[in-house]
Amino acid sequence: MMRKVMMPKLGETMEEGEIIKWLKKEGDSVKEGEPLLEIATDKANMEVEAVASGFLRKILASEGEVIPVTHTIAFIADSMDEEILEEKGKASRKEGEKKEEEEISPQVTEKAVTKPVKASPLAKKLAKEHSVDLSSIEGTGPAGRIVKEDILRALEQGEAQAGEAVIKEEISLCRSEKVQMQHMAKSKKEVPHVYLKIEVDFSEAMKMRDDLLGEFEKEKIHLSYTDLLIKSCARALDKLPRMNSTFEEGRLMVHSDVGVGLAVAREGGLIVPVIKKANKKDLFQIARDRIELIDKAKGDKLSLEELEGAAFTLSNLGMVGIKEFAAIINIPQVSILAVGEIKKRAVVQEEKVVIRPMMEMTLSCDHRVIDGYLGARFLQEIKKGLEKPSLLLLP
């Protein structure tokens, strides 16, 4: 019996996936539920399991191809002798294209047309960007074709007149990075951002963390300042439901659960796993979830479920010495909180100059649905939870 392996639809917004790696090759035996290949969605890399036991009879889509959901990418058969009746659904190459098609392109000068020059599309693109005359380059590719390495070598040796600096390295972006670029550009272009800043005295929060640290360490859980921030944000979202919403197709969708997205840096770009029901969890549960999600994020093992469900994002760059910054809203969310470092400063309290550990927070709001007053109230609630951290211990 012949069974189709299709590009799965792993989330409501997923329309296509990029094949990262086949874990089996044609002719290999497979078992139902066994990892068959790795794909990249808009949010994360995922493993796809075999739909049945048998042999991987035919692979229709190569590594690097972008395939629409529900399209056939392979066949699993009971035996390698079984005939394939159809091979429909194979998508054309998109992102991740590795093969360079040979193109013959005549080079035109001001005086006359020179003889045709064989060059790959990438080589032609680099030559155009750096004003390189292809006729002056000796190709090392098949049949004397000029390839990318020939252009780079000429630029490095000064044999070609380049209009720009020599390219040291060409880095291919992964699918999630490309999607993130498009997402951020769309947000900045379409969403009217308004920025609100507030200072927080972290003295009491630091004391409470120090008091609790020993108890947490007994359970091998490290309590961080980020955990206090997550809990305080969740408390504020619970008190001001309009902030716990997404703006989709002209409608404000207020979420029933309070999920806090946490921006995490990794090699494949930023990713935002979600602390689910953060308003109903204590600091111990939040710390445990944070540690687990960050480990999964850095190991590229997050599930789509762990990346969805938040209407708010927290981005903390304090640990790398950033004093303050303004973040771009992760649409369709309507706000994001950017947190800087905690630093001791001289401040005036009750007409006295004292030294306090201060932190600056900047809230970015979608001004279409969140006005300055509501945003200010939200920041005040977060500040209240951090300056009176005993509030974070209440149910």
C-alpha positions in Angstrom: 0.0 0.0 0.0 1.2 3.5 -0.9 0.8 6.4 1.6 1.4 10.1 1.0 3.6 12.1 3.3 2.3 15.7 3.2 3.7 19.0 4.4 1.7 19.3 7.7 -0.2 22.4 8.8 1.2 22.9 12.3 -0.5 26.1 13.2 -3.4 28.3 12.2 -1.2 30.8 10.4 1.1 28.3 8.7 0.8 28.3 4.9 4.1 26.7 3.9 7.2 25.1 5.4 10.8 24.7 4.4 12.4 21.3 4.4 15.6 21.6 6.5 16.8 18.0 6.5 15.6 14.5 5.6 16.4 12.2 8.5 15.8 9.2 6.2 16.8 8.5 2.6 15.0 6.8 -0.2 14.9 3.0 0.5 15.2 3.3 4.2 12.8 1.4 6.4 10.7 3.7 8.7 8.3 3.1 11.6 5.1 4.9 12.3 5.8 7.8 14.6 9.6 7.8 13.9 11.1 11.2 13.0 11.2 11.4 9.2 12.4 15.0 8.4 12.9 18.4 9.9 11.0 21.4 8.6 11.1 25.2 9.3 7.9 27.0 9.9 7.5 30.7 10.4 8.1 30.4 14.1 10.3 27.3 14.7 12.0 24.2 13.4 10.0 21.0 13.9 10.3 17.3 13.3 7.8 15.5 11.2 7.0 11.9 12.1 6.3 9.1 9.7 2.6 8.6 9.0 3.0 4.8 8.6 5.5 2.0 8.8 7.2 0.7 5.6 9.9 2.0 3.3 10.6 5.6 2.2 9.7 4.8 -1.5 10.2 8.3 -3.0 11.2 11.8 -1.9 9.5 14.5 -4.0 10.9 17.6 -2.3 14.5 18.3 -1.6 16.2 20.0 1.3 15.9 23.8 1.0 12.6 23.7 -0.8 9.5 25.6 0.4 6.4 23.6 0.1 2.7 24.7 0.7 0.9 22.9 3.5 -1.0 19.7 2.5 1.2 19.2 -0.6 2.8 15.7 -1.0 6.5 15.6 -0.3 7.2 11.9 -0.2 5.6 8.4 -0.4 5.9 5.5 2.1 5.2 2.1 0.7 5.0 -1.5 2.0 7.9 -2.4 -0.4 10.3 -0.7 -2.7 8.8 -2.6 -5.7 5.4 -0.9 -5.3 4.6 1.4 -8.2 4.0 5.1 -7.6 0.7 6.0 -9.2 1.2 9.8 -9.0 3.8 12.3 -8.0 1.7 15.4 -7.9 2.2 18.2 -5.4 5.9 18.8 -5.9 6.5 22.4 -5.4 9.0 24.5 -7.3 12.1 25.7 -5.6 11.8 29.0 -3.6 13.9 29.9 -0.6 16.9 27.9 0.1 17.7 27.4 -3.6 21.1 25.9 -3.9 21.4 24.9 -7.5 22.7 27.6 -9.8 21.2 27.4 -13.3 23.6 28.3 -16.0 22.7 31.4 -18.0 24.3 32.8 -21.1 24.2 36.6 -20.9 25.9 38.9 -23.5 27.9 41.7 -22.0 27.3 45.1 -23.5 29.8 47.9 -23.5 29.5 51.5 -24.8 31.2 50.6 -28.1 30.0 47.1 -29.0 28.6 43.8 -27.9 31.2 41.4 -26.6 31.1 37.6 -26.9 28.7 35.8 -24.6 30.0 35.1 -21.1 28.9 32.1 -19.0 28.1 33.1 -15.4 25.8 31.8 -12.7 23.0 34.1 -11.5 24.7 34.8 -8.2 28.0 35.6 -9.9 26.2 38.1 -12.2 24.4 39.7 -9.2 27.7 40.2 -7.4 29.4 41.5 -10.5 26.6 44.1 -11.0 26.8 45.2 -7.3 30.5 45.7 -7.5 30.8 47.0 -11.0 32.9 44.1 -12.1 33.5 43.4 -15.9 32.7 39.7 -16.3 34.8 39.5 -19.4 37.9 40.2 -17.3 37.2 37.2 -15.0 38.4 33.7 -15.7 35.7 31.2 -14.7 36.6 28.1 -12.7 33.1 26.5 -12.9 32.0 23.8 -15.4 32.9 24.6 -19.0 34.6 27.8 -17.8 31.5 29.2 -16.2 32.0 32.1 -13.8 30.8 31.3 -10.3 30.5 33.3 -7.0 34.0 32.3 -5.8 35.6 33.8 -9.0 34.0 37.2 -8.3 35.0 37.2 -4.6 38.6 36.1 -5.5 38.9 38.9 -8.0 37.6 41.5 -5.5 40.0 40.3 -2.8 43.0 40.4 -5.1 42.2 43.8 -6.5 41.9 42.5 -10.0 38.5 44.1 -10.5 37.3 47.6 -9.8 34.7 47.3 -7.0 32.3 50.1 -6.2 32.1 48.9 -2.6 34.2 47.1 0.0 35.1 43.4 -0.6 32.5 41.0 0.7 34.1 38.9 3.5 31.2 36.4 3.9 27.8 35.7 2.6 25.3 34.6 5.3 22.1 32.8 4.3 19.2 33.7 6.6 17.0 30.9 7.9 13.3 30.9 7.3 12.4 32.2 10.7 14.8 35.1 10.4 13.3 36.1 7.0 9.8 35.9 8.4 10.9 38.0 11.4 12.4 40.7 9.1 9.1 40.9 7.2 7.1 40.9 10.4 9.1 43.7 12.0 9.0 45.8 8.9 5.2 45.4 8.6 4.8 46.4 12.3 6.9 49.5 12.1 5.2 50.6 8.8 1.6 49.9 9.7 1.4 50.3 13.5 1.5 53.8 15.0 3.9 53.2 17.9 3.7 55.4 21.1 6.4 55.0 23.7 6.1 55.5 27.4 9.0 55.4 29.9 9.0 54.9 33.7 11.7 54.4 36.4 11.4 51.6 39.0 13.2 51.5 42.3 14.3 47.8 42.5 15.4 47.9 46.1 12.5 45.9 47.6 12.4 43.5 44.7 16.1 42.7 45.1 15.6 42.1 48.8 12.8 39.7 48.3 14.7 37.8 45.6 17.7 37.5 47.9 15.4 36.2 50.7 13.8 33.6 48.4 16.9 32.5 46.5 18.0 29.9 49.0 14.6 28.2 49.0 14.5 28.1 45.2 18.1 26.8 45.0 17.1 23.8 47.1 14.8 22.8 44.3 17.5 23.5 41.7 15.5 26.4 40.4 17.3 29.8 39.9 15.0 32.8 40.7 15.9 35.7 38.4 14.8 39.3 38.2 13.1 38.4 34.9 10.8 36.1 36.9 9.7 39.1 39.0 9.1 41.1 35.9 7.0 38.3 34.3 4.9 38.0 37.4 4.4 41.8 37.7 3.5 42.1 34.0 1.0 39.2 34.4 -0.6 40.9 37.4 -0.9 44.2 35.5 -2.4 42.4 32.4 -4.9 40.7 34.7 -6.0 44.1 36.2 -6.2 45.9 32.8 -7.8 43.4 30.3 -7.6 45.7 27.3 -3.8 45.5 27.5 -4.2 41.7 27.2 -5.5 41.8 23.7 -4.5 41.5 20.0 -5.7 43.7 17.2 -6.8 41.5 14.3 -8.7 42.6 11.1 -9.9 45.8 12.7 -11.2 44.1 15.9 -9.7 44.1 19.4 -9.6 40.5 20.7 -9.3 40.4 24.5 -7.7 37.2 25.7 -9.2 35.2 28.5 -5.8 33.7 29.6 -2.8 35.8 30.5 0.2 34.6 28.6 3.5 36.5 28.7 5.9 36.2 25.8 9.6 36.3 26.6 12.0 37.4 23.9 14.9 35.0 23.8 18.1 35.4 21.7 19.5 32.4 19.9 21.6 31.7 16.8 18.6 31.6 14.5 17.4 35.0 15.6 15.0 36.1 18.3 12.2 33.8 19.4 9.3 34.4 21.8 8.2 31.4 23.9 5.1 32.0 26.1 4.7 31.6 29.9 1.1 30.3 29.9 -1.5 31.5 32.5 1.3 33.6 34.2 -1.3 35.4 36.4 -2.2 32.2 38.0 1.3 30.9 38.6 3.5 31.6 41.6 7.1 32.7 41.2 8.4 29.1 41.6 6.3 27.9 38.6 7.2 30.9 36.5 10.9 30.4 37.2 10.7 26.7 36.3 8.8 27.5 33.1 11.2 30.2 32.1 14.2 28.0 32.5 12.6 25.1 30.5 11.4 27.4 27.7 14.8 29.1 27.3 16.6 25.7 27.2 14.2 24.5 24.5 14.6 27.8 22.6 18.4 27.6 22.5 18.2 23.9 21.5 15.6 24.7 18.8 13.1 22.2 20.5 10.1 24.5 21.1 6.7 23.3 20.0 4.2 25.7 18.2 2.0 25.5 21.2 4.8 26.9 23.3 5.1 29.9 20.9 1.4 30.8 20.7 -1.2 32.3 23.0 0.4 35.6 24.2 -1.0 39.0 23.8 2.1 40.7 25.3 5.9 40.4 25.1 8.6 41.2 27.6 12.1 42.0 26.2 14.9 42.3 28.8 18.3 43.5 27.7 19.4 44.6 31.2 21.7 41.6 31.6 23.8 42.8 28.7 24.2 46.3 30.0 21.6 48.2 28.0 20.3 51.2 29.9 17.1 51.7 27.9 15.6 50.9 24.5 12.3 50.9 22.7 11.1 47.7 21.1 9.0 47.1 18.0 5.5 45.6 18.7 5.1 41.9 17.8 1.8 42.2 15.8 -1.0 41.3 16.3 -0.1 42.1 19.9 -0.7 45.7 21.0 2.2 46.3 23.3 5.7 45.2 24.3 7.8 46.1 27.3 11.5 46.9 26.9 13.5 46.6 30.1 17.0 48.0 30.8 19.7 47.2 33.3 19.4 47.7 37.1 22.0 50.3 38.1 22.6 52.2 41.3 22.0 55.9 41.0 21.5 59.0 43.2 17.8 59.8 43.5 15.8 62.2 45.7 13.4 60.6 48.2 11.7 62.6 50.9 14.0 65.6 50.2 17.1 63.5 50.7 19.6 62.2 48.1 19.9 58.5 48.4 21.5 55.7 46.4 19.0 53.2 44.9 19.1 50.4 42.3 17.0 51.9 39.5 15.7 50.4 36.3 14.1 52.0 33.3 11.3 50.4 31.4 9.8 51.6 28.0 6.4 50.4 26.9 5.6 50.4 23.2 1.9 50.7 22.5 -0.3 50.4 19.4 -1.8 53.9 19.5 -4.8 52.8 17.4 -6.2 50.8 20.4 -4.0 51.7 23.4 -3.9 55.4 24.4 -1.3 57.1 26.5 -3.4 57.1 29.6 -4.1 53.3 29.6 -0.5 52.6 28.8 0.6 54.8 31.7 -1.8 53.0 34.1 -0.4 49.7 32.9 3.2 50.9 33.6 2.2 52.1 37.0 0.7 48.7 37.9 4.0 47.0 36.8 6.0 49.5 38.9 3.7 48.9 41.9 4.3 45.1 41.7 8.1 45.6 41.6 8.3 48.3 44.3 5.9 46.4 46.6 6.9 42.8 45.6 4.9 41.2 48.4 1.9 41.8 46.1 3.5 39.3 43.7 3.1 36.6 46.4 -0.7 37.0 46.6 -2.9 34.5 44.8 
